[in-house]
């Protein structure tokens, strides 16, 4: 899955990501606007550099279609995005419609050799 998501970042299709806020208990590990991070491939190799341009916290049921589209998951409908993310969160610690998500928008800075 990491390689699939990386390919979307490298293609410019994926410019956003989200995760359960509960998975970021240490505030220093959260994305920060202006910070640059290295993206790793599925084998843990450095593949790209991204820069965070926006960080928001919003409830799952407040994520809009624009943000879902920017996550770059292909031709999925908004309903399919919601269902796939609900299933993901259920597998990884629990889901509720009012759970808080850390939502990040980023831009690709560099593809690494």
Buried (B, 14 or more C-beta within 10 A) or exposed (E): EEEEBBBBBBEEBBBBBBBBBBEBEEEEEBBEEEEEBEBBBEEEEEBBBBBBBEBEEBEBEBBEEEBBBBBBBEEBEBEEBBEEBBEEBEEEEEBEEEBBBBBBBBEBEEEEE
